[in-house]
């Protein structure tokens, strides 16, 4: 049995519009395939240099 755990992810795309599309797509995949929920209060589409990420 193999188990992976991650609670943070950064995904980089070229535009805010692409970011919104990817966020919706990833959210759907996590919900439908993995039965996980995304905390929308902690999720955002933003410029990479405007995000704080500690890992």
N, C-alpha and C positions, 0 to 999 in steps of 0.2 A: 504494500500500500504506500502510495506517495501522496503527501499532503504539502501544499504550499500555502503560505499565509502572507498577505500584503494588505496594508490598509491605506497606503498612499501611492499615488501614481501621477506622473507628469507626462502629458502627451503634447508634442510640439507639432503645429501645423502652420501653414503660411498666412492664414487670414483669420480674423475673428469669425467670419461666416463659416469657414471650414471647421473652426473650433466648436461652434454650436452644433453643427451636424455630427461631428465626431462624438461630442458629449452625449447627445441623444442616442446615437448608435451604441456606444459603450454601455450606457445606462440600460438600454433594452437588452443587450447581451447578458449583462450581469444579472438582471432581473429574471429573464426567461430561461436562460441556460444554467445559471449557477445559483439561482434563488437567493441573490444578494440584493441589498438596497444601497443606493447612493445617497449620502447626506447632501442634499442640495444647498444647505446653509454653508457647507464647507467646500462646495464645488464651485469652480468659476472658469470662465474663459477670459484670459488676460494676457498681456504681453509678458514674456518670460522674465524680463528684468524688473517687472513690478510685483513678482510673486516671492514670498518668503517660503523657503523650503528647507527643512532641517533634516529630512530623510526618515 
